[in-house]
Each structure stands twice: as structure tokens, then as C-alpha cells.
Amino acid sequence: MSSSRSKTSILDKPLSKGKGEISLALYALLFSEIVQYCQNRSHSIHELQTKLSEIGQDVGTRLLDLYFVRERNSKREIKLLNMLLFVKSTLWKVLFGKEADKLEHANDDERTYYIIEKDALVNKFISVPKDKGSLNCATFNAGIIEAVLTKSGFPAKVTAHWHKGTTYMVKFDDSVIARDKSLDER
């Protein structure tokens, strides 16, 4: 006998449904495995951070498609500030269960914004050896942010820095600023 009811796949369920919590121990274990995987294939801190960023970009691309198809009916932001607020609030809540701490605009460069996170979850459970003191595993998050922005039509380069906790420096292409200004003029 076959059932006439169709079963809903886990891939079809909204992201916002469910517990909304993950086990920090599981997250720490999985992320440490990602770091070890990248470390075993790297010869320098820069190379390690590049590999973490690349994996983050893969995650960001998949997450973006999943979110907009399920939650927003494929409607994406067209204004720069709205997209940054989406990253700071909605995306951060989906990934980490809370908003990022701050969003700031650089005083001296209209293309540069900063997303500030006082205590990045990806750095919380990582013990950095003294010989790798400048390592910032939040480059994984920077990769996620870069992919989400770039795939949404806001090409940018995102880097992670140790400043006020972890600061993600988002530097947009000139075309993004020009398009945003033309939208403001309408």
C-alpha cells in the first residue's frame, strides 16, 4: 500500500522553524575539524585563512540561495544599506542565533563598511598556537559575508581583523556605490 500523503523533505522546511538552537559542543567540534583540515593543507597563516574564507564562501552561497528561496520568495535587496542590515541582523541570527554587534560606515571611504562582532563564535573555541598568533578564524565568516554580498549583486571584498573583538571590513566595488547613488536619485 502506498500512502497518498506526500512527505515534506527537510530541504523544503523553512529555516526559521524548529528549535533554532545548535549544540555549541557540536559546532565547536565541526568547526575545529574544518580548521584542522585547512591547516593540514596550508603552509602559512595567510594560506590557512584563505582556505577558511573559501569554505565560508561555499557556505554563504548555499545559505543565500536557501534563505531567499524559502523565506523571501526570491525577493532580494537592491539598496546597499538594506543589504548590510540584512547581513548584520537576519543572516547573523540564522547563523549564530543573534545579531552582529555593530554596523559602521568608514569616515574616509564611502566604499568601506565595518561589521563588528565583540565575541565571534568561530574564535571562541579555537586555541591559537603562539607561532600562529595573528590567525583569525573569523576569516570563515568573512567568506560567508563576501559570498552573500557578491552573489546578491553587491560585489565586495571582505576581510576579518582583530579590532573591537572581530571586525569584518567590507570594501565594495565602485559600481555598487554608483548604482546605490543612482537609486537614491530616483
N, C-alpha and C positions, 0 to 999 in steps of 0.2 A: 504494500500500500504506500502510495506517495502522499505526502502532506500537501494540501493546497496553499498553506501559508508559506510565504517566502521569508526566509530568514534574512535579517539585516546584518550585513557584514560589518565588522569593526571599522573598516575603512569608510563606511557610509555614516557613521555616528558623528554628531557634532563634537568638536574639540572641547567645548565648554561644558559638556555633560560629564558626569562621573564624579569621582572623588575630588579631583583637582589637586591631589597631593601625590608626591612620589616619596619613596623611601630615600632619605639622604644617604644612607649607607650604600644602597644600590647605585645611586647616582655617583657617589664618590668612587665606588669600585669600577663602574663602567668608564668614567672619565679618566681615572688613573690608568686604565688599560689603554685608552686612546693615547694618552701622553707617553706611556712606555712604548707603544707601537711606533709612534713618531720618533721618539728618542733613539730607538734601535736602528732607525733608518736615516739618522742625521749625524753630521759631523761637527756641527756648530749650533750655537743658540739661535742664530738667525735662521738657519735651515729648519730647526725644530719648530720655531714659531711660524715659519712659512707653511710647514706641513699642517700644523694645528689650524691655521687660518684657512687652508684649502679644504680641510674636513668640515670646518664651520661653514664654509661657503656651500658645500653639498647639503648640509643640514638646512641652511637658510633657504636655499632654492626649493627644497622639498616642502618645508614648512610653509613657505609663502603660497605655493600652489594649493596645498591642502587647506590652508586657512581661508583664502579668498574663494575657493570653490564651495567649501562647506558653510562658512559663516556669513559671507558677504555677497553671495550670489554673483561672484566675479566682478564686483564693483571695486575699483581701486582708486586710491587718492591721486589727485592731479596737482595739488598745491604742495609745495616743499614743506612748509611748516606743519601742515596736517599729516604729511607722511612721517616727519620726525616725531610728532606727538604719538602717532600710531606705534612707532618703534619703541618709544620711551614707555608707553603705557600698555597697550594691548599686547604687543609682541612679548614684552618683558613678563607680563602676567602669564601668558601661555607657557613661556619657557621656565620662569623661575617663581611664579606664584605671587609676584609683587612688581610694582613699577620700578623703573630705574630712578635714582635719587634726584637727578637734575638734568635739564637740557639747557645749554648756554650757547650763545652766538659769540663768535670771536669779535673783539672790538676792532681789530686791524685788518680783517679779511672777510669780505662778505660771503666767500665760498666755504668758510670753515665753521663747523658747529662742534660742540662737545656734549657727549652723553656721559654723565658721571655716576658711578656706582661706588659707594663707600666700601662695600664688602662684597666683592664678586664671588659668587658661589664656586666658580671654577678654580679660584685660587685658595679657597678655604681649606681644602683637604690635600693640598699639594705641598710637600716638603721640598724646597729648592736647595740642592747642594750648594756649598759655598763657591765652588768653581763655576756655577751657573747662576750667580747672584742676580743678573739682570733679566732672567727668564720671567716672562709674564704669560701664564697660560690663558689669560683672557684674550689672547690673540684668536682663540677659538671663537669667542663671542664676536670679536671684530669681524671675523669671516662671515658669521651669520648676518650681522648688520649690513655688511657690504653687499652680500648676495641679495638680501631683501630689498635694499635700496636700488641696486643696479637692475635687478630683474623687474622692478616696479617702474622703471623708466627714469630713475634718478641716479645716473652713473656717478659713483663716488669711490674714493679710496679710504678705507677705514683702518686705523692703527690703534693699538692699545698701549697706554702709557701709565706709569706709576705716578699719579698726581691726584691728591684728594681721594685716595683709595685707588680706584682704577678709572681712568678717563679714556673714552673712545673718541679719538679725533676723526671727524668726518669731513673730508675735503671733497666738495662736489665739483664736477666738471663745469666749465664756464657756460656750457649750453643749458644746464639746469637753471642757473641763476637768470640767464637771459629769458628762458621760457617762463619762469616764475614772474619776472617783471612784466612780461607781455600779458600774462593772465591778470595781473593787478591793474593794468591799464584799461582793461575791458569794462 
